[in-house]
């Protein structure tokens, strides 16, 4: 379980996150939703440990998130952040070897398995510049899964892709779901939420205003702001 307890983040006297608290169970796909400037990307950065907290704490299965091993949290960045000078396979194997998390032979075997799982066996020797946006997305997800993380984070997983690819990306994320893993995605794409999200956290002006199941969020949101957001997005 992930426990977010009174988490706040202030930058230059501006409160980006305002005392956010919630509990999230493993085995779920959780969507972070909200308008631009709501704080969802900042919360995701706090969860990925790329940004420190100003107040509060985050625990995963009772352990402070800062104390978790690097291998416990996988991140798929909005712009993929693949190493342009490395092949698809090398993008997967570099971090586990560098961090000494896996033996080099084991790392290579796992990379081959993941690339095959994501339909990229014939792309393993290509560089990011030779791949399509969808193929880069698959490599980025495979890389995040290399060290078998307990928490998998996605930052706007469909923003760099064509709209018709939303369902493809949804299926890729769904393929990564398992009972002992928590998947959290910050997104503005309501379609992907309807397709695969189990739970919604809706943020507005740094505050958590909806914390509920996906069906309840779309059918009976409790806040006027969420209702307006859904209507404007024409879902």
C-alpha positions in Angstrom: 0.0 0.0 0.0 1.1 3.6 -0.8 0.2 6.1 1.9 0.4 9.7 1.0 0.2 11.7 4.2 -0.4 15.5 4.3 2.0 16.0 1.4 2.7 19.6 0.4 5.1 21.2 -2.1 5.9 24.9 -2.2 8.1 26.5 -4.8 9.0 30.3 -4.6 6.2 30.8 -2.0 3.7 29.2 -4.4 2.0 26.2 -2.9 1.9 23.6 -5.7 0.5 20.7 -3.5 -1.6 21.5 -0.5 -1.7 18.8 2.2 -2.7 15.8 0.0 -3.5 12.6 1.8 -4.8 9.2 0.4 -4.1 5.5 0.6 -3.7 3.5 -2.6 -3.7 -0.3 -2.7 -1.4 -2.5 -4.8 -2.9 -4.1 -7.9 -4.5 -0.9 -9.1 -4.0 1.5 -12.0 -4.5 4.9 -10.5 -5.1 8.0 -12.7 -3.9 11.4 -11.6 -6.3 13.9 -13.3 -6.7 17.6 -13.2 -6.4 20.8 -15.3 -3.1 22.3 -16.2 -1.4 23.7 -13.0 -3.4 21.4 -10.7 -0.3 19.7 -9.3 -0.6 16.3 -10.8 2.8 16.3 -12.5 4.4 17.7 -9.3 2.8 14.9 -7.3 4.1 12.3 -9.8 7.6 13.8 -9.5 7.4 13.6 -5.7 6.4 9.9 -6.0 9.4 9.3 -8.4 11.7 11.1 -5.9 12.7 13.6 -8.6 11.3 16.4 -6.4 11.5 16.6 -2.6 8.6 17.2 -0.3 8.1 20.5 1.5 5.9 18.8 4.1 4.3 15.4 4.8 5.5 11.9 4.0 5.0 9.1 1.6 5.2 5.5 2.7 5.2 2.3 0.6 4.4 -0.8 2.6 5.4 1.0 5.7 8.8 2.2 4.3 9.5 5.9 3.5 9.6 6.2 -0.2 13.0 7.9 0.0 14.5 4.7 1.5 13.3 2.4 -1.3 15.9 0.9 -3.6 16.1 2.5 -7.1 14.8 -0.7 -8.6 11.5 -0.4 -6.7 10.2 2.5 -8.7 10.0 2.6 -12.5 9.2 5.8 -14.5 8.0 6.3 -18.0 8.7 9.9 -18.9 6.4 12.1 -21.1 9.1 12.5 -23.7 10.4 8.9 -23.2 14.0 10.2 -22.3 15.6 7.3 -24.2 19.4 7.6 -24.7 19.7 8.6 -28.4 23.2 7.1 -28.7 22.1 3.6 -27.5 20.2 0.9 -29.2 16.8 -0.2 -27.9 18.4 -3.1 -26.2 21.2 -1.0 -24.7 18.6 1.4 -23.4 17.1 -1.5 -21.4 20.4 -3.0 -20.1 22.3 0.2 -19.2 20.8 1.1 -15.8 20.6 -2.4 -14.3 24.3 -3.0 -15.1 25.4 0.5 -14.1 23.5 0.2 -10.7 24.7 -3.4 -10.3 21.2 -4.6 -9.8 21.5 -7.5 -12.2 24.3 -9.6 -13.7 25.1 -8.6 -17.3 24.0 -11.9 -18.8 20.8 -11.8 -16.8 20.2 -8.3 -17.9 20.6 -9.1 -21.6 18.2 -12.1 -21.3 15.5 -10.0 -19.6 15.9 -7.2 -22.2 15.4 -9.7 -25.0 12.3 -11.1 -23.2 10.7 -7.7 -22.7 11.4 -6.5 -26.2 9.8 -9.7 -27.5 6.8 -9.2 -25.1 6.3 -5.7 -26.5 6.7 -6.7 -30.1 10.1 -5.2 -30.6 12.3 -8.2 -31.2 13.3 -6.9 -34.7 14.0 -3.4 -33.3 16.5 -4.3 -30.6 19.5 -3.0 -32.6 17.9 0.2 -33.8 18.5 3.6 -32.2 15.7 5.8 -30.9 16.0 8.1 -34.0 15.1 5.1 -36.1 11.9 4.3 -34.2 8.4 5.6 -34.4 6.7 7.4 -31.5 4.8 4.2 -30.6 7.9 2.1 -30.7 9.8 4.6 -28.5 6.9 4.4 -26.0 7.2 0.6 -26.0 10.9 0.7 -25.4 10.4 3.3 -22.6 7.9 1.0 -20.9 10.1 -2.0 -21.3 13.0 -0.1 -19.8 10.9 0.9 -16.8 10.0 -2.8 -16.2 13.6 -4.1 -16.5 14.2 -4.2 -12.7 10.7 -5.4 -11.9 9.5 -2.3 -10.0 6.8 -2.4 -7.3 5.6 1.1 -8.3 5.3 2.1 -12.0 4.8 5.7 -12.9 3.6 7.2 -16.2 3.8 10.9 -17.0 1.3 11.8 -19.6 1.7 8.5 -21.5 -0.3 9.5 -24.6 0.7 13.2 -25.0 3.5 12.5 -27.5 1.4 10.1 -29.6 -1.3 10.3 -32.2 -4.8 10.2 -30.6 -5.7 7.0 -32.3 -2.9 5.3 -30.4 -4.6 5.8 -27.0 -6.1 2.3 -26.9 -2.7 0.7 -27.9 -1.0 2.5 -25.0 -3.8 1.6 -22.7 -3.2 -2.1 -23.5 0.5 -1.7 -22.9 -0.1 -0.3 -19.5 -2.7 -2.9 -18.7 -0.1 -5.6 -19.6 2.1 -4.2 -16.9 -0.5 -4.6 -14.2 -0.2 -7.2 -11.5 -1.5 -7.9 -8.0 1.6 -6.7 -6.1 2.3 -3.6 -8.3 0.9 -0.1 -8.1 0.6 1.8 -11.4 0.0 5.5 -11.3 -0.3 7.7 -14.4 -0.6 11.5 -14.6 -2.8 12.2 -17.6 -5.2 14.6 -19.3 -6.6 11.9 -21.5 -10.0 10.8 -20.1 -10.4 8.0 -22.6 -7.4 6.1 -21.2 -8.9 6.5 -17.7 -12.2 5.0 -18.8 -10.4 2.1 -20.5 -8.0 0.9 -17.8 -8.0 3.0 -14.6 -9.4 1.5 -11.4 -9.2 4.6 -9.3 -9.1 8.4 -9.9 -7.3 11.1 -7.9 -8.6 14.5 -9.2 -6.5 17.5 -8.3 -7.4 21.2 -8.5 -5.2 24.1 -7.5 -3.0 21.7 -5.5 -5.8 20.1 -3.5 -7.2 16.6 -3.8 -10.9 17.1 -4.5 -11.9 13.6 -5.8 -10.5 10.3 -4.5 -12.8 7.5 -5.8 -13.3 4.6 -8.2 -13.4 5.4 -11.9 -17.1 4.6 -12.4 -18.0 6.9 -9.5 -15.8 9.7 -10.9 -17.4 9.7 -14.3 -21.0 9.0 -13.2 -21.3 10.8 -9.9 -18.4 13.1 -9.1 -19.0 14.9 -5.8 -17.3 18.2 -6.6 -18.5 20.9 -9.0 -15.0 21.3 -10.4 -14.7 17.7 -11.4 -18.2 17.9 -13.1 -17.1 20.9 -15.1 -13.8 19.3 -16.0 -15.5 16.2 -17.4 -18.1 18.2 -19.3 -15.4 20.4 -20.9 -13.4 17.4 -22.0 -16.6 16.1 -23.6 -16.4 12.5 -22.3 
